[in-house]
């Protein structure tokens, strides 16, 4: 049971997933600081003189009915930045390594396979014939 658990933990997918979660969590803090420090002030410019920020009021004179658009835009920007960086840093290199070092056989059609078998048999007969003649 302990060996099975160890095999499960050290299987590539589990370790890769754990690394991705840790890196993603750390990266979220960086992106959040970026959006709070740069994106939110830029969005505030578009909010005009409204002290509640970028958005619109559903009912006049009721601040509770103010729909904030700024935080939604900020969250969308956060998501896009995180997705792009994780794709470029983790997914593309992993696909490149998998493609480069994969040992998967190329699937051949029946005709190509039969041609290879024929060529191997012919080569085997030539080498066997050559040995008998010597």
C-alpha positions as CSV (number, residue, x, y, z in Angstrom):
1,X,0.0,0.0,0.0
2,X,2.8,2.4,0.8
3,X,4.6,1.6,-2.4
4,X,1.4,2.3,-4.4
5,X,1.0,5.6,-2.6
6,X,4.6,6.5,-3.3
7,X,4.1,5.6,-7.0
8,X,1.0,7.8,-7.1
9,X,2.8,10.8,-5.6
10,X,5.8,10.6,-7.9
11,X,3.9,10.0,-11.0
12,X,4.6,12.9,-13.4
13,X,1.0,14.4,-13.5
14,X,0.7,14.8,-9.7
15,X,4.1,16.5,-9.3
16,X,3.4,18.7,-12.4
17,X,0.0,19.7,-11.0
18,X,1.5,20.6,-7.6
19,X,4.2,22.7,-9.1
20,X,1.7,24.5,-11.3
21,X,-0.6,25.2,-8.3
22,X,2.3,26.7,-6.3
23,X,3.6,28.7,-9.2
24,X,0.1,29.9,-10.2
25,X,-0.6,31.0,-6.6
26,X,2.6,33.0,-6.4
27,X,2.0,34.5,-9.8
28,X,-1.5,35.6,-8.8
29,X,0.1,37.9,-6.2
30,X,2.3,39.5,-8.8
31,X,-0.5,40.1,-11.2
32,X,-2.8,41.4,-8.5
33,X,-0.1,43.9,-7.5
34,X,0.3,44.9,-11.2
35,X,-3.4,45.5,-11.6
36,X,-3.8,47.3,-8.3
37,X,-0.8,49.6,-9.0
38,X,-1.2,50.2,-12.8
39,X,-4.5,49.0,-14.2
40,X,-6.9,50.3,-11.5
41,X,-5.5,53.9,-11.6
42,X,-6.0,53.8,-15.4
43,X,-9.5,52.5,-15.0
44,X,-10.2,55.3,-12.4
45,X,-9.4,57.9,-15.1
46,X,-12.3,56.5,-17.1
47,X,-14.5,56.5,-14.0
48,X,-14.7,60.3,-14.2
49,X,-15.6,62.2,-11.1
50,X,-17.6,59.4,-9.7
51,X,-16.2,58.5,-6.3
52,X,-17.5,54.9,-6.5
53,X,-15.3,54.2,-9.6
54,X,-16.0,53.0,-13.1
55,X,-19.6,51.8,-13.3
56,X,-23.2,53.0,-13.4
57,X,-26.0,53.7,-11.0
58,X,-29.2,51.7,-11.4
59,X,-31.3,53.9,-9.1
60,X,-30.5,57.5,-8.6
61,X,-29.4,58.6,-5.0
62,X,-29.0,55.0,-3.9
63,X,-25.3,54.1,-3.7
64,X,-26.2,50.4,-3.0
65,X,-27.4,50.1,-6.6
66,X,-24.1,51.2,-8.1
67,X,-22.8,48.5,-10.5
68,X,-19.0,48.5,-10.5
69,X,-17.5,47.6,-13.8
70,X,-13.9,48.4,-12.8
71,X,-13.4,45.3,-10.6
72,X,-14.8,43.1,-13.4
73,X,-12.4,44.5,-15.9
74,X,-9.6,44.1,-13.5
75,X,-10.4,40.5,-12.8
76,X,-10.6,39.8,-16.6
77,X,-7.2,41.4,-17.1
78,X,-5.8,39.3,-14.2
79,X,-7.2,36.2,-15.8
80,X,-5.8,36.9,-19.2
81,X,-2.4,37.9,-17.9
82,X,-2.1,34.7,-15.8
83,X,-3.4,32.5,-18.6
84,X,-1.0,33.9,-21.1
85,X,2.1,33.7,-18.8
86,X,1.3,30.2,-17.6
87,X,0.8,29.0,-21.2
88,X,4.1,30.6,-22.3
89,X,6.1,29.5,-19.3
90,X,4.6,26.0,-18.6
91,X,2.5,24.6,-21.4
92,X,4.5,25.5,-24.5
93,X,7.9,24.2,-23.0
94,X,6.1,21.0,-21.8
95,X,4.6,20.4,-25.2
96,X,8.0,21.1,-26.9
97,X,9.8,18.6,-24.6
98,X,7.1,16.0,-25.0
99,X,7.2,16.4,-28.8
100,X,11.0,16.2,-28.9
101,X,11.5,13.3,-26.5
102,X,8.4,11.2,-27.1
103,X,9.0,7.7,-28.2
104,X,5.6,7.1,-29.7
105,X,5.8,5.2,-33.0
106,X,4.5,6.8,-36.1
107,X,1.4,5.0,-37.2
108,X,1.8,3.5,-40.7
109,X,-0.8,2.5,-43.1
110,X,-1.3,-1.1,-44.0
111,X,0.4,-0.6,-47.3
112,X,3.5,1.1,-45.8
113,X,3.7,-1.6,-43.1
114,X,3.6,-4.4,-45.8
115,X,6.3,-2.6,-47.8
116,X,8.5,-2.4,-44.8
117,X,8.0,-6.1,-44.0
118,X,8.7,-7.0,-47.7
119,X,11.9,-4.9,-47.6
120,X,13.1,-6.5,-44.4
121,X,12.4,-10.0,-45.7
122,X,14.2,-9.3,-48.9
123,X,17.1,-7.9,-47.0
124,X,17.1,-10.9,-44.7
125,X,17.2,-13.3,-47.7
126,X,20.0,-11.4,-49.3
127,X,22.1,-11.5,-46.1
128,X,21.3,-15.2,-45.6
129,X,22.1,-16.0,-49.2
130,X,25.4,-14.2,-48.9
131,X,26.3,-16.2,-45.8
132,X,25.7,-19.5,-47.5
133,X,27.8,-18.6,-50.6
134,X,30.8,-17.8,-48.5
